[in-house]
Amino acid sequence: RSSKFGLVIALDPEWAARRYATAVRERNVIGYLNDDGTATVTGSALPLEQAATACAHVEELARATKRAGHPGRIGPLRADIYLGLLDGSWHHATRDQIITDLLTRATDHDAGPADSDHPAGPSARDDIPAGGASGDARADSSSMVVMMTARELARMWNPAWAASPQRSQRGGWG
C-alpha cells in the first residue's frame, strides 16, 4: 500500500499533498465494544509524524519499564501505557513516576503465558528481559524503534512520503 502511495507521490506530488491534507482534516478517534467485552480505541487519519512520535513514546516507556523489571509481556504493557496516557492517569507524572507506577501495579497475572486463542504465542517483541541493561541494544527491528527518531519511524512506515519535497517541516504537506 505504501509503495503505491510512493508511486503516486512521485507522479503527482501536488495531488498527494491534497489527499493527505484532506485525510488529516477527517482525523478521528473512535472507541467501540468488542464481542468479548473488551474495548478498542483507535485513531485514524492521524498526521504521520505525530502518530510515529506517539508510537515511539509508548514503545520507549514499555521497554524502559521492562528493563526496570516489569514481569509482563510487552504488548499488554504497551496497552497499559496507552490507556494511562489517554485517560489522564499520568497527566503530571514524569517518565520515572510512570515506570514506578507500572512496576507497582504489576502482578503475576501480567507474566502469564500467551492466550491459548493465539497459537503463535508471545509477540517477537516480548524478548526484552526483565531487569536487562538499559543500554541493551538488539539487532531486531522491534528494538530499533526505540533508537529511532519519530522522523525516522515515519520514513520507515512510508519512505516516499517522508522524503517528499512537498512536506513541510511540521510533518504535513504544503
mmCIF file of the C-alpha atoms, coordinates in Angstrom:
data_MODEL
# 
_entry.id   MODEL 
# 
loop_
_atom_site.group_PDB 
_atom_site.id 
_atom_site.type_symbol 
_atom_site.label_atom_id 
_atom_site.label_alt_id 
_atom_site.label_comp_id 
_atom_site.label_asym_id 
_atom_site.label_entity_id 
_atom_site.label_seq_id 
_atom_site.pdbx_PDB_ins_code 
_atom_site.Cartn_x 
_atom_site.Cartn_y 
_atom_site.Cartn_z 
_atom_site.occupancy 
_atom_site.B_iso_or_equiv 
_atom_site.pdbx_formal_charge 
_atom_site.auth_seq_id 
_atom_site.auth_comp_id 
_atom_site.auth_asym_id 
_atom_site.auth_atom_id 
_atom_site.pdbx_PDB_model_num 
ATOM 1   C CA . ARG A 1 1   ? 0.000   0.000   0.000   1.00 0.00 ? 1   ARG A CA 1 
ATOM 2   C CA . SER A 1 2   ? 2.715   2.500   0.913   1.00 0.00 ? 2   SER A CA 1 
ATOM 3   C CA . SER A 1 3   ? 4.645   1.616   -2.241  1.00 0.00 ? 3   SER A CA 1 
ATOM 4   C CA . LYS A 1 4   ? 1.592   2.555   -4.334  1.00 0.00 ? 4   LYS A CA 1 
ATOM 5   C CA . PHE A 1 5   ? 1.327   5.843   -2.466  1.00 0.00 ? 5   PHE A CA 1 
ATOM 6   C CA . GLY A 1 6   ? 5.050   6.385   -3.050  1.00 0.00 ? 6   GLY A CA 1 
ATOM 7   C CA . LEU A 1 7   ? 4.488   5.996   -6.774  1.00 0.00 ? 7   LEU A CA 1 
ATOM 8   C CA . VAL A 1 8   ? 1.597   8.474   -6.630  1.00 0.00 ? 8   VAL A CA 1 
ATOM 9   C CA . ILE A 1 9   ? 3.794   10.955  -4.749  1.00 0.00 ? 9   ILE A CA 1 
ATOM 10  C CA . ALA A 1 10  ? 6.469   10.638  -7.419  1.00 0.00 ? 10  ALA A CA 1 
ATOM 11  C CA . LEU A 1 11  ? 3.971   11.065  -10.267 1.00 0.00 ? 11  LEU A CA 1 
ATOM 12  C CA . ASP A 1 12  ? 1.796   13.810  -8.783  1.00 0.00 ? 12  ASP A CA 1 
ATOM 13  C CA . PRO A 1 13  ? 3.091   15.289  -5.529  1.00 0.00 ? 13  PRO A CA 1 
ATOM 14  C CA . GLU A 1 14  ? 0.513   18.086  -5.502  1.00 0.00 ? 14  GLU A CA 1 
ATOM 15  C CA . TRP A 1 15  ? -2.360  15.572  -5.663  1.00 0.00 ? 15  TRP A CA 1 
ATOM 16  C CA . ALA A 1 16  ? -0.720  13.511  -2.892  1.00 0.00 ? 16  ALA A CA 1 
ATOM 17  C CA . ALA A 1 17  ? -0.388  16.647  -0.767  1.00 0.00 ? 17  ALA A CA 1 
ATOM 18  C CA . ARG A 1 18  ? -4.069  17.493  -1.239  1.00 0.00 ? 18  ARG A CA 1 
ATOM 19  C CA . ARG A 1 19  ? -5.085  13.904  -0.461  1.00 0.00 ? 19  ARG A CA 1 
ATOM 20  C CA . TYR A 1 20  ? -3.006  13.905  2.720   1.00 0.00 ? 20  TYR A CA 1 
ATOM 21  C CA . ALA A 1 21  ? -4.403  17.282  3.861   1.00 0.00 ? 21  ALA A CA 1 
ATOM 22  C CA . THR A 1 22  ? -7.963  16.113  3.223   1.00 0.00 ? 22  THR A CA 1 
ATOM 23  C CA . ALA A 1 23  ? -7.397  12.903  5.159   1.00 0.00 ? 23  ALA A CA 1 
ATOM 24  C CA . VAL A 1 24  ? -5.851  14.717  8.132   1.00 0.00 ? 24  VAL A CA 1 
ATOM 25  C CA . ARG A 1 25  ? -8.837  17.095  8.256   1.00 0.00 ? 25  ARG A CA 1 
ATOM 26  C CA . GLU A 1 26  ? -11.003 13.991  8.731   1.00 0.00 ? 26  GLU A CA 1 
ATOM 27  C CA . ARG A 1 27  ? -8.858  12.561  11.565  1.00 0.00 ? 27  ARG A CA 1 
ATOM 28  C CA . ASN A 1 28  ? -10.798 10.959  14.353  1.00 0.00 ? 28  ASN A CA 1 
ATOM 29  C CA . VAL A 1 29  ? -10.587 8.841   17.493  1.00 0.00 ? 29  VAL A CA 1 
ATOM 30  C CA . ILE A 1 30  ? -13.204 6.169   17.999  1.00 0.00 ? 30  ILE A CA 1 
ATOM 31  C CA . GLY A 1 31  ? -13.905 3.578   20.626  1.00 0.00 ? 31  GLY A CA 1 
ATOM 32  C CA . TYR A 1 32  ? -16.183 0.591   20.495  1.00 0.00 ? 32  TYR A CA 1 
ATOM 33  C CA . LEU A 1 33  ? -17.141 -2.521  22.428  1.00 0.00 ? 33  LEU A CA 1 
ATOM 34  C CA . ASN A 1 34  ? -15.748 -5.848  21.217  1.00 0.00 ? 34  ASN A CA 1 
ATOM 35  C CA . ASP A 1 35  ? -17.699 -9.126  21.309  1.00 0.00 ? 35  ASP A CA 1 
ATOM 36  C CA . ASP A 1 36  ? -15.571 -10.398 24.209  1.00 0.00 ? 36  ASP A CA 1 
ATOM 37  C CA . GLY A 1 37  ? -16.452 -7.416  26.424  1.00 0.00 ? 37  GLY A CA 1 
ATOM 38  C CA . THR A 1 38  ? -13.176 -5.564  25.895  1.00 0.00 ? 38  THR A CA 1 
ATOM 39  C CA . ALA A 1 39  ? -12.942 -2.266  24.056  1.00 0.00 ? 39  ALA A CA 1 
ATOM 40  C CA . THR A 1 40  ? -10.981 -0.915  21.130  1.00 0.00 ? 40  THR A CA 1 
ATOM 41  C CA . VAL A 1 41  ? -9.776  2.686   20.985  1.00 0.00 ? 41  VAL A CA 1 
ATOM 42  C CA . THR A 1 42  ? -8.137  3.804   17.760  1.00 0.00 ? 42  THR A CA 1 
ATOM 43  C CA . GLY A 1 43  ? -7.127  6.928   15.913  1.00 0.00 ? 43  GLY A CA 1 
ATOM 44  C CA . SER A 1 44  ? -7.394  7.209   12.163  1.00 0.00 ? 44  SER A CA 1 
ATOM 45  C CA . ALA A 1 45  ? -6.093  9.600   9.523   1.00 0.00 ? 45  ALA A CA 1 
ATOM 46  C CA . LEU A 1 46  ? -3.551  10.962  12.004  1.00 0.00 ? 46  LEU A CA 1 
ATOM 47  C CA . PRO A 1 47  ? -0.600  13.084  10.863  1.00 0.00 ? 47  PRO A CA 1 
ATOM 48  C CA . LEU A 1 48  ? 2.205   10.605  10.171  1.00 0.00 ? 48  LEU A CA 1 
ATOM 49  C CA . GLU A 1 49  ? 4.991   12.172  12.235  1.00 0.00 ? 49  GLU A CA 1 
ATOM 50  C CA . GLN A 1 50  ? 2.765   12.805  15.261  1.00 0.00 ? 50  GLN A CA 1 
ATOM 51  C CA . ALA A 1 51  ? 1.491   9.209   15.140  1.00 0.00 ? 51  ALA A CA 1 
ATOM 52  C CA . ALA A 1 52  ? 5.057   7.928   14.793  1.00 0.00 ? 52  ALA A CA 1 
ATOM 53  C CA . THR A 1 53  ? 6.128   10.085  17.748  1.00 0.00 ? 53  THR A CA 1 
ATOM 54  C CA . ALA A 1 54  ? 3.259   8.752   19.882  1.00 0.00 ? 54  ALA A CA 1 
ATOM 55  C CA . CYS A 1 55  ? 4.088   5.133   18.996  1.00 0.00 ? 55  CYS A CA 1 
ATOM 56  C CA . ALA A 1 56  ? 7.778   5.672   19.712  1.00 0.00 ? 56  ALA A CA 1 
ATOM 57  C CA . HIS A 1 57  ? 6.906   7.269   23.067  1.00 0.00 ? 57  HIS A CA 1 
ATOM 58  C CA . VAL A 1 58  ? 4.732   4.321   24.117  1.00 0.00 ? 58  VAL A CA 1 
ATOM 59  C CA . GLU A 1 59  ? 7.383   1.866   22.898  1.00 0.00 ? 59  GLU A CA 1 
ATOM 60  C CA . GLU A 1 60  ? 10.183  3.631   24.782  1.00 0.00 ? 60  GLU A CA 1 
ATOM 61  C CA . LEU A 1 61  ? 8.165   3.685   28.022  1.00 0.00 ? 61  LEU A CA 1 
ATOM 62  C CA . ALA A 1 62  ? 7.287   -0.001  27.652  1.00 0.00 ? 62  ALA A CA 1 
ATOM 63  C CA . ARG A 1 63  ? 10.884  -1.026  27.016  1.00 0.00 ? 63  ARG A CA 1 
ATOM 64  C CA . ALA A 1 64  ? 12.182  1.110   29.879  1.00 0.00 ? 64  ALA A CA 1 
ATOM 65  C CA . THR A 1 65  ? 9.593   -0.467  32.191  1.00 0.00 ? 65  THR A CA 1 
ATOM 66  C CA . LYS A 1 66  ? 10.659  -3.961  31.085  1.00 0.00 ? 66  LYS A CA 1 
ATOM 67  C CA . ARG A 1 67  ? 14.318  -3.084  31.701  1.00 0.00 ? 67  ARG A CA 1 
ATOM 68  C CA . ALA A 1 68  ? 13.330  -1.861  35.170  1.00 0.00 ? 68  ALA A CA 1 
ATOM 69  C CA . GLY A 1 69  ? 11.972  -5.334  35.972  1.00 0.00 ? 69  GLY A CA 1 
ATOM 70  C CA . HIS A 1 70  ? 8.305   -5.470  34.910  1.00 0.00 ? 70  HIS A CA 1 
ATOM 71  C CA . PRO A 1 71  ? 7.312   -9.149  34.609  1.00 0.00 ? 71  PRO A CA 1 
ATOM 72  C CA . GLY A 1 72  ? 4.637   -8.680  31.948  1.00 0.00 ? 72  GLY A CA 1 
ATOM 73  C CA . ARG A 1 73  ? 4.668   -9.175  28.218  1.00 0.00 ? 73  ARG A CA 1 
ATOM 74  C CA . ILE A 1 74  ? 5.474   -6.092  26.148  1.00 0.00 ? 74  ILE A CA 1 
ATOM 75  C CA . GLY A 1 75  ? 2.169   -5.984  24.208  1.00 0.00 ? 75  GLY A CA 1 
ATOM 76  C CA . PRO A 1 76  ? -0.132  -5.683  27.237  1.00 0.00 ? 76  PRO A CA 1 
ATOM 77  C CA . LEU A 1 77  ? 2.381   -3.289  28.796  1.00 0.00 ? 77  LEU A CA 1 
ATOM 78  C CA . ARG A 1 78  ? 2.113   -1.037  25.721  1.00 0.00 ? 78  ARG A CA 1 
ATOM 79  C CA . ALA A 1 79  ? -1.677  -1.157  26.059  1.00 0.00 ? 79  ALA A CA 1 
ATOM 80  C CA . ASP A 1 80  ? -1.494  -0.191  29.754  1.00 0.00 ? 80  ASP A CA 1 
ATOM 81  C CA . ILE A 1 81  ? 0.751   2.749   28.876  1.00 0.00 ? 81  ILE A CA 1 
ATOM 82  C CA . TYR A 1 82  ? -1.522  3.824   26.010  1.00 0.00 ? 82  TYR A CA 1 
ATOM 83  C CA . LEU A 1 83  ? -4.565  3.849   28.284  1.00 0.00 ? 83  LEU A CA 1 
ATOM 84  C CA . GLY A 1 84  ? -2.742  5.539   31.165  1.00 0.00 ? 84  GLY A CA 1 
ATOM 85  C CA . LEU A 1 85  ? -1.586  8.323   28.882  1.00 0.00 ? 85  LEU A CA 1 
ATOM 86  C CA . LEU A 1 86  ? -5.020  8.752   27.307  1.00 0.00 ? 86  LEU A CA 1 
ATOM 87  C CA . ASP A 1 87  ? -7.165  8.572   30.448  1.00 0.00 ? 87  ASP A CA 1 
ATOM 88  C CA . GLY A 1 88  ? -5.095  11.183  32.294  1.00 0.00 ? 88  GLY A CA 1 
ATOM 89  C CA . SER A 1 89  ? -3.797  8.819   34.980  1.00 0.00 ? 89  SER A CA 1 
ATOM 90  C CA . TRP A 1 90  ? -0.302  10.197  34.492  1.00 0.00 ? 90  TRP A CA 1 
ATOM 91  C CA . HIS A 1 91  ? -1.176  13.727  33.417  1.00 0.00 ? 91  HIS A CA 1 
ATOM 92  C CA . HIS A 1 92  ? 1.526   15.379  35.528  1.00 0.00 ? 92  HIS A CA 1 
ATOM 93  C CA . ALA A 1 93  ? 3.738   12.332  36.053  1.00 0.00 ? 93  ALA A CA 1 
ATOM 94  C CA . THR A 1 94  ? 7.356   12.144  34.988  1.00 0.00 ? 94  THR A CA 1 
ATOM 95  C CA . ARG A 1 95  ? 8.720   9.252   32.949  1.00 0.00 ? 95  ARG A CA 1 
ATOM 96  C CA . ASP A 1 96  ? 10.221  7.718   36.115  1.00 0.00 ? 96  ASP A CA 1 
ATOM 97  C CA . GLN A 1 97  ? 6.927   8.095   38.007  1.00 0.00 ? 97  GLN A CA 1 
ATOM 98  C CA . ILE A 1 98  ? 5.068   6.318   35.197  1.00 0.00 ? 98  ILE A CA 1 
ATOM 99  C CA . ILE A 1 99  ? 7.569   3.448   35.242  1.00 0.00 ? 99  ILE A CA 1 
ATOM 100 C CA . THR A 1 100 ? 7.354   3.199   39.041  1.00 0.00 ? 100 THR A CA 1 
ATOM 101 C CA . ASP A 1 101 ? 3.548   3.123   38.877  1.00 0.00 ? 101 ASP A CA 1 
ATOM 102 C CA . LEU A 1 102 ? 3.610   0.354   36.280  1.00 0.00 ? 102 LEU A CA 1 
ATOM 103 C CA . LEU A 1 103 ? 6.062   -1.671  38.365  1.00 0.00 ? 103 LEU A CA 1 
ATOM 104 C CA . THR A 1 104 ? 3.948   -1.173  41.496  1.00 0.00 ? 104 THR A CA 1 
ATOM 105 C CA . ARG A 1 105 ? 0.794   -2.373  39.739  1.00 0.00 ? 105 ARG A CA 1 
ATOM 106 C CA . ALA A 1 106 ? 2.470   -5.387  38.072  1.00 0.00 ? 106 ALA A CA 1 
ATOM 107 C CA . THR A 1 107 ? 1.034   -8.742  39.091  1.00 0.00 ? 107 THR A CA 1 
ATOM 108 C CA . ASP A 1 108 ? 1.864   -12.381 38.477  1.00 0.00 ? 108 ASP A CA 1 
ATOM 109 C CA . HIS A 1 109 ? -1.045  -12.378 36.014  1.00 0.00 ? 109 HIS A CA 1 
ATOM 110 C CA . ASP A 1 110 ? 0.925   -9.900  33.867  1.00 0.00 ? 110 ASP A CA 1 
ATOM 111 C CA . ALA A 1 111 ? 3.641   -12.528 33.395  1.00 0.00 ? 111 ALA A CA 1 
ATOM 112 C CA . GLY A 1 112 ? 1.193   -15.299 32.432  1.00 0.00 ? 112 GLY A CA 1 
ATOM 113 C CA . PRO A 1 113 ? 1.535   -17.403 29.277  1.00 0.00 ? 113 PRO A CA 1 
ATOM 114 C CA . ALA A 1 114 ? 0.217   -16.244 25.938  1.00 0.00 ? 114 ALA A CA 1 
ATOM 115 C CA . ASP A 1 115 ? -3.532  -16.551 25.465  1.00 0.00 ? 115 ASP A CA 1 
ATOM 116 C CA . SER A 1 116 ? -4.435  -20.042 24.219  1.00 0.00 ? 116 SER A CA 1 
ATOM 117 C CA . ASP A 1 117 ? -6.525  -18.421 21.467  1.00 0.00 ? 117 ASP A CA 1 
ATOM 118 C CA . HIS A 1 118 ? -3.278  -17.174 19.936  1.00 0.00 ? 118 HIS A CA 1 
ATOM 119 C CA . PRO A 1 119 ? -1.298  -20.268 18.888  1.00 0.00 ? 119 PRO A CA 1 
ATOM 120 C CA . ALA A 1 120 ? 1.643   -18.195 17.723  1.00 0.00 ? 120 ALA A CA 1 
ATOM 121 C CA . GLY A 1 121 ? 2.410   -17.369 21.340  1.00 0.00 ? 121 GLY A CA 1 
ATOM 122 C CA . PRO A 1 122 ? 4.007   -14.135 22.542  1.00 0.00 ? 122 PRO A CA 1 
ATOM 123 C CA . SER A 1 123 ? 4.982   -11.458 20.100  1.00 0.00 ? 123 SER A CA 1 
ATOM 124 C CA . ALA A 1 124 ? 8.544   -11.443 18.878  1.00 0.00 ? 124 ALA A CA 1 
ATOM 125 C CA . ARG A 1 125 ? 8.789   -8.154  20.730  1.00 0.00 ? 125 ARG A CA 1 
ATOM 126 C CA . ASP A 1 126 ? 8.398   -9.962  24.060  1.00 0.00 ? 126 ASP A CA 1 
ATOM 127 C CA . ASP A 1 127 ? 12.100  -10.793 24.019  1.00 0.00 ? 127 ASP A CA 1 
ATOM 128 C CA . ILE A 1 128 ? 13.114  -7.982  26.380  1.00 0.00 ? 128 ILE A CA 1 
ATOM 129 C CA . PRO A 1 129 ? 14.400  -9.469  29.606  1.00 0.00 ? 129 PRO A CA 1 
ATOM 130 C CA . ALA A 1 130 ? 13.063  -8.017  32.847  1.00 0.00 ? 130 ALA A CA 1 
ATOM 131 C CA . GLY A 1 131 ? 15.847  -6.130  34.557  1.00 0.00 ? 131 GLY A CA 1 
ATOM 132 C CA . GLY A 1 132 ? 18.016  -6.065  31.415  1.00 0.00 ? 132 GLY A CA 1 
ATOM 133 C CA . ALA A 1 133 ? 20.687  -3.443  30.987  1.00 0.00 ? 133 ALA A CA 1 
ATOM 134 C CA . SER A 1 134 ? 19.381  -0.051  29.937  1.00 0.00 ? 134 SER A CA 1 
ATOM 135 C CA . GLY A 1 135 ? 21.880  0.028   27.107  1.00 0.00 ? 135 GLY A CA 1 
ATOM 136 C CA . ASP A 1 136 ? 20.677  -3.340  25.815  1.00 0.00 ? 136 ASP A CA 1 
ATOM 137 C CA . ALA A 1 137 ? 20.627  -2.995  22.049  1.00 0.00 ? 137 ALA A CA 1 
ATOM 138 C CA . ARG A 1 138 ? 19.373  -5.798  19.856  1.00 0.00 ? 138 ARG A CA 1 
ATOM 139 C CA . ALA A 1 139 ? 19.684  -6.197  16.124  1.00 0.00 ? 139 ALA A CA 1 
ATOM 140 C CA . ASP A 1 140 ? 15.983  -6.879  15.511  1.00 0.00 ? 140 ASP A CA 1 
ATOM 141 C CA . SER A 1 141 ? 13.688  -4.244  14.046  1.00 0.00 ? 141 SER A CA 1 
ATOM 142 C CA . SER A 1 142 ? 11.476  -4.021  17.145  1.00 0.00 ? 142 SER A CA 1 
ATOM 143 C CA . SER A 1 143 ? 14.247  -2.745  19.403  1.00 0.00 ? 143 SER A CA 1 
ATOM 144 C CA . MET A 1 144 ? 15.393  -0.289  16.761  1.00 0.00 ? 144 MET A CA 1 
ATOM 145 C CA . VAL A 1 145 ? 12.107  1.607   17.143  1.00 0.00 ? 145 VAL A CA 1 
ATOM 146 C CA . VAL A 1 146 ? 13.301  2.948   20.482  1.00 0.00 ? 146 VAL A CA 1 
ATOM 147 C CA . MET A 1 147 ? 16.532  4.212   18.971  1.00 0.00 ? 147 MET A CA 1 
ATOM 148 C CA . MET A 1 148 ? 14.788  5.924   16.053  1.00 0.00 ? 148 MET A CA 1 
ATOM 149 C CA . THR A 1 149 ? 13.502  9.432   15.952  1.00 0.00 ? 149 THR A CA 1 
ATOM 150 C CA . ALA A 1 150 ? 9.880   9.984   15.004  1.00 0.00 ? 150 ALA A CA 1 
ATOM 151 C CA . ARG A 1 151 ? 11.032  11.249  11.609  1.00 0.00 ? 151 ARG A CA 1 
ATOM 152 C CA . GLU A 1 152 ? 12.992  8.038   11.031  1.00 0.00 ? 152 GLU A CA 1 
ATOM 153 C CA . LEU A 1 153 ? 9.982   5.963   12.081  1.00 0.00 ? 153 LEU A CA 1 
ATOM 154 C CA . ALA A 1 154 ? 7.795   7.949   9.689   1.00 0.00 ? 154 ALA A CA 1 
ATOM 155 C CA . ARG A 1 155 ? 10.283  7.195   6.905   1.00 0.00 ? 155 ARG A CA 1 
ATOM 156 C CA . MET A 1 156 ? 10.146  3.502   7.779   1.00 0.00 ? 156 MET A CA 1 
ATOM 157 C CA . TRP A 1 157 ? 6.324   3.500   7.614   1.00 0.00 ? 157 TRP A CA 1 
ATOM 158 C CA . ASN A 1 158 ? 6.251   5.410   4.317   1.00 0.00 ? 158 ASN A CA 1 
ATOM 159 C CA . PRO A 1 159 ? 9.645   6.266   2.822   1.00 0.00 ? 159 PRO A CA 1 
ATOM 160 C CA . ALA A 1 160 ? 8.244   8.088   -0.214  1.00 0.00 ? 160 ALA A CA 1 
ATOM 161 C CA . TRP A 1 161 ? 6.027   10.333  1.913   1.00 0.00 ? 161 TRP A CA 1 
ATOM 162 C CA . ALA A 1 162 ? 8.781   11.229  4.344   1.00 0.00 ? 162 ALA A CA 1 
ATOM 163 C CA . ALA A 1 163 ? 11.233  12.056  1.551   1.00 0.00 ? 163 ALA A CA 1 
ATOM 164 C CA . SER A 1 164 ? 8.828   14.169  -0.489  1.00 0.00 ? 164 SER A CA 1 
ATOM 165 C CA . PRO A 1 165 ? 9.929   17.770  -1.036  1.00 0.00 ? 165 PRO A CA 1 
ATOM 166 C CA . GLN A 1 166 ? 6.262   18.853  -0.704  1.00 0.00 ? 166 GLN A CA 1 
ATOM 167 C CA . ARG A 1 167 ? 6.258   18.002  3.006   1.00 0.00 ? 167 ARG A CA 1 
ATOM 168 C CA . SER A 1 168 ? 6.670   20.876  5.419   1.00 0.00 ? 168 SER A CA 1 
ATOM 169 C CA . GLN A 1 169 ? 8.942   20.784  8.462   1.00 0.00 ? 169 GLN A CA 1 
ATOM 170 C CA . ARG A 1 170 ? 5.915   20.273  10.747  1.00 0.00 ? 170 ARG A CA 1 
ATOM 171 C CA . GLY A 1 171 ? 5.255   16.847  9.310   1.00 0.00 ? 171 GLY A CA 1 
ATOM 172 C CA . GLY A 1 172 ? 2.434   17.678  6.924   1.00 0.00 ? 172 GLY A CA 1 
ATOM 173 C CA . TRP A 1 173 ? 2.207   18.761  3.331   1.00 0.00 ? 173 TRP A CA 1 
ATOM 174 C CA . GLY A 1 174 ? 2.177   22.155  1.756   1.00 0.00 ? 174 GLY A CA 1 
# 
